[in-house]
């Protein structure tokens, strides 16, 4: 018996990758031959998805109910804030209409 020198890890990995690539190309060639032997099935496999997409896009663009709205961002006009009048006595029901815009800024600090 002839003793072989121990193979390195890199050598084993390259050997495994070579085997996997050879198997991949063999199965790829086999699939190509199978597709070539049945041309009508191959044509249907290619054309049916394309036709389905064209029909769906045609319905979406052709029927008014299926058209998407073109609004990406909608801004609403600010409403005037109605705040109680703090200068009148507490039992008064008068209110003051503020013309300034009131923004809400939450206080997230834990102080």
C-alpha positions in Angstrom: 0.0 0.0 0.0 1.2 3.4 -0.8 0.6 6.0 1.8 -0.6 9.4 0.7 0.3 12.6 2.3 -2.6 14.1 4.3 -4.6 16.6 2.2 -5.1 20.1 3.4 -8.5 21.6 4.3 -8.3 24.0 1.3 -7.6 21.1 -1.1 -10.6 19.2 0.2 -12.9 22.2 -0.1 -11.7 22.8 -3.7 -12.4 19.2 -4.5 -16.0 19.4 -3.1 -16.6 22.6 -5.0 -15.4 21.0 -8.2 -17.7 18.0 -7.7 -20.7 20.3 -7.0 -20.0 22.4 -10.0 -19.7 19.3 -12.2 -23.1 18.0 -10.9 -24.7 21.4 -11.4 -23.6 21.6 -15.0 -24.7 18.0 -15.7 -28.2 18.7 -14.4 -28.3 22.0 -16.3 -27.5 20.2 -19.5 -30.1 17.6 -18.8 -32.8 20.2 -18.2 -31.8 22.0 -21.4 -32.2 18.7 -23.4 -35.6 18.1 -21.8 -36.8 21.6 -22.7 -35.4 21.2 -26.3 -37.3 17.9 -26.8 -40.7 19.5 -26.0 -40.8 22.9 -27.7 -44.6 23.4 -27.3 -44.4 23.0 -23.6 -41.4 25.4 -23.5 -43.3 28.0 -25.5 -46.2 27.8 -23.1 -43.9 28.0 -20.1 -42.5 31.3 -21.5 -45.6 32.9 -22.9 -48.3 32.1 -20.3 -46.7 34.3 -17.5 -46.0 37.1 -20.0 -49.6 37.1 -21.2 -51.0 36.9 -17.7 -49.0 40.0 -16.7 -50.1 41.9 -19.8 -53.7 41.1 -19.1 -53.5 42.1 -15.4 -51.7 45.4 -16.2 -54.2 46.0 -19.0 -57.2 45.6 -16.6 -55.4 47.8 -14.0 -54.8 50.6 -16.4 -58.0 50.3 -18.5 -60.7 50.1 -15.8 -61.2 53.3 -13.8 -61.9 51.5 -10.5 -58.6 49.6 -10.7 -56.4 52.7 -11.2 -54.2 53.5 -8.2 -54.4 56.9 -6.7 -51.5 59.2 -7.5 -51.2 60.5 -3.9 -48.0 59.7 -2.2 -48.3 62.3 0.5 -51.3 64.3 1.5 -51.1 67.4 3.6 -54.2 68.7 5.4 -54.8 72.4 6.2 -54.4 73.2 9.9 -57.5 73.7 11.9 -57.6 76.8 14.2 -57.3 75.7 17.8 -60.1 76.6 20.2 -58.7 77.2 23.7 -60.5 78.4 26.8 -59.8 82.0 27.7 -57.5 82.2 30.7 -57.9 85.9 31.3 -61.6 85.6 32.3 -62.9 84.3 35.6 -63.0 80.5 35.9 -66.8 80.3 35.6 -67.0 82.0 32.3 -67.8 80.0 29.1 -66.2 82.4 26.7 -63.6 80.9 24.4 -60.9 82.5 22.2 -60.2 81.3 18.6 -56.5 81.1 18.2 -55.2 81.9 14.7 -51.8 80.4 15.4 -51.0 76.8 14.5 -50.6 74.6 17.5 -48.1 71.7 17.1 -48.0 68.6 19.3 -44.6 67.7 20.5 -44.5 64.8 22.9 -42.1 65.0 25.8 -40.3 61.6 25.8 -37.8 62.5 28.5 -37.9 60.7 31.8 -37.2 63.7 34.0 
